Amino acid sequence: MIDFGWQFFALGIPAIIFGGVSKGGFGSGAAFVAGAILALVVPPGAALGIILPLFMLVDAATLRPYWGKWHGPSAKGMIVGAIPGVALAAWVYAAVDADFFRILIGVICLAFVAFQVSRSMGLLTVPVLPFRKRYAWLAGSIAGFTSFVSHAGGPPAAVFMLSQGLGKTAYQATTVVMFWAINWMKFFPYFFLGIFSWDTFKGALLLAPFAIFGAWIGIKAHHLVPERAFFGLTYLLLLLTGIRLIWVALA
C-alpha cells in the first residue's frame, strides 16, 4: 500500500514537475530525478509504476513540438538497441529485491553528477565521433536497461549524442522520440511483472496535471533558460537523493 500523505505530495509534485521540465526542454538527461526522489517515500517498484505513465504522458505532449527535428540515424539506432536492454532489465528486475534497486538508482545518480561535473570542469571530454550503428546500438541497450530499472536512460543516451555533436534542438528532439519508443517497450513488461497496481494508477492520476505543467514549462524554457542554471539545481538534487537512497538500502 502507498501512503498518499503529505510527504507523497511534498516530494512527488516538485519531482514530477522537474522531470517534465527535463523531458520537455533539456534532453531528458535529468528526468530520472523524479523517480529517484519519489523512491524516497514509496517502494522503488511503486515509483517505477507511478512515473512511467506520467513520462508517457509527457512524451505525448512533447512529440508534436519537436516532430521531425531529430537526428534519424541516432534515434533509430538507439531504439533498436534498447530492445535487448529492456529485455535484460526485465529479467534482472524479476530476480532481485527492492534494496538492490535503491542502491542501483543511487549509484546512477552519483555517477551522473560526477560525469557532468567532470565535463563542466574540463576534466573529461566527449570527442565528436562519426556516426556508427554499433555505437548507437550500444548506447540504446544501456539506455533501455537503465530506463527500465530507474527511468535513467538519459545519461547513457546523452554520452552518445554528445559524441555526435548534435545541436540543442536536434539533441532534444532525438531524446523525445527515442524515449517515447522505449517507454512503450517498458509498459507491457511492467504490467506482467506486477509493477502496476491500483495504487500506482492512483498516484499517477494525482500527479498527472503536474507532469503536463512541467512539460509545458520545459518546451517554453528550451530556448529561454540557460542549461547551466537548470542542471546546477539538478546535480544538487541528484547528489542528495543518491546518497539518501544508498543510505536507506544499506541501513
N, C-alpha and C positions, 0 to 999 in steps of 0.2 A: 504493500500500500504506500502511496505517495502522500506525504503531508503537504497539503496546499495551504500552509500557513503563511505568515508574513515573510518568513525567510525565503520561501519559494519565489515570491513576487519581488522581494527586495533585491535578490540576486538575478532572478530569471528575466525580469523586464529589461534592465540595462544590458544584460548579457546578450539577449536576442536582438536588441536594437543595434548593439555593437557588431554582432555577427552580420546583420542585414546590411549595415553600412559597408563592412568589409567586402561582402559579396557583391553589393550593388555598385561600388565605385573604386575599390582598391585591390582588385585581383584575387580576392578570396584567401589570401595568404594567412590572414589572422582570424578568419571566420570561426575557426575551431575554438577560439577563446570562449564562445557561447556555450558549447558543450562542456568544456573544461570547468567553467565556473558553475554551471548547473550541476555537475557531478559532485560539487561540494555539499549539496543539500539533498540530492536524490541518488540512488544507486547508479553506477555507470551505465548499466544496461538500460535503465529507465531514461537516463539523459539522452542516450542514443535514440531511443524511440520517440522522445519528445522533439528532439532537434531535427530529425530527418524530414518529417512532413513540413516543418517550418522552412527549412532550407529549400525544399522542393517548391514551396510557395514563393519564396524569394526568386528562385530560378525562373519561374513562370513570369514574374513581374519584371525581370531584368533582361529576358531574351530579346524582346522587341527593340528596346533602345540600342542594343549592340548587334542586332541581326546583320549578318554578312560582313562584319568588320573584323572577324577573327582570322588568324593565320591557319588556313585549311590543313596543310600537311601536319602541323604540330597538333592541332585539335584531333584529327583523325587518328594519328599515331598513338596519342596518349589514351584515347577512348578504347582503341583495340587492345593496348597494353593493359588497361585497367581490368579487363575481363578475368585473366588468371589471378591478378592481385586481389580482387574481390572474392573469388572462389577460395583462395588460400585463407583469407581472413575469416571467411565464414566457418571454415574447418577449425581454425585456431579458436575462434570465439566459443564454439561448442565444447572445447576441450579444457578451458581454463576458467579460473574463478574471477570474481569482481576485483579483488585487490591487485591481481596481475594487470588489469586494465587501468586501475588508478595509477600504478607505477608507470605503465607504458605511456599514458597520457601526460603524466607529469614530466617524464623524460623528454617527450616530444616538445612540450612547452619550453623546457630549459634549453634543449638543443636548438630550437628555432631562434630563441633570443640570442644565444651565443653566436649563431651563424650570422644573424643580421647585424649585431653589434660589431662583429669582426669585419664585416663588409664596410660598415659606415666608418670604421677607424682605419681602413686601408690595410688591415692585416690579412685579409682574404679577398681575392678577386675571382670573378667568374668570367673566364675568357669567352669571347664571341666565337662560336664554332659553326661550321657549315651544317645544315640540316642532315641528319641521318635517321632513318627509320628506327634502327635498333636503339638509339638514344631515346627517341620518343616512346618506344615500347617499354623500355626500362623505367623511364620516369612515370609512365602511366601505370605500370604494375605496382610500383612503390606507392604512388598516389592512391590507387584503388585499395591497396591494403590498409594504409593509414587512414584513409577516408572511412573505410568500413568500421574500424575499431575505435575511432575517436573523432571522425569528421575533420581529420587533419591532413587532407590530401593537398592542401595549398602549398606547404613548404617544398615538397619534392617537385611539384609541378613548377614552382617558381624558379628553382635552380635551373631546370631545363630551359624554361622560357627566357630567363636572363641570358643564358648562353646563346640564344638565337637573336639577341639584340632587338627584340620586338619593341615597337613604340608603345606608349602608355595605353592608348585605346585598343590597339590590336592585342596587347597583353591581357587587358581586362576582358575583352570580348571572347578571347580563346578560353579563359577560365570559366566564363559563364556557360558556354556551350558544352565544354568538357564536363563540368560538374553537374550540369543538367542531365547528361547521359549517365554519369557514374551514380548519381543519386537514384535514378530509376533502376540501375543494376542492383543496388543495395536493397531496394524496397521489398522484393519478394523473399530474399534470404532472411531479412529482418522478421518478416511475417512468419515464416516457417520455423525460425529459431525462438519464437515466442517473445521477441523484443517489444513488439507492440502489445498494448493492453488497453482496457478502458481507461485506466489512469493516465497512460501516456497520451491517449487521444484527448482526454480532458485537458491535460497540461498544454498540449499543442494548441487546442482551441482557445484556451485562455490567453496564450501568448501570441496568437496569430496576428492581431492588429499591430502589435509592436514590431513583428517581423516585417510586415509591409511598410510600416513607418520607417524602419531602418533602411530598407531597400530604397525607398524614395529619397531619403537623405543621401545615401551613397551615390545614386545616379546624379543628383544635383551637385554633390560635392566633388564628383570626379574631376571636373575642370576648375574647381574653385579652391579647394582646401589643399595646402601643402602636404604631401605624403609624409614628410618628416614629422610634422606635428601629430598626425593620426597614429603613425607607427610608434612614436615615442611613448604614448599612453598605452598602446597595445603591448609593448615589450614589458612595461611595468606590471600590467595585469597578468600577463603570461608567466612572468617570473614568480610573482606571489602565488598564483594558482598552482603552478607546477610544484613548488616547494610544499604547499599545503597538501596536495594530493598524495605526494610521496610520503609525507609525514603520517597522514591518516592510514595509508596502506601498511606501512611498516609498524605502526603502533598497534 
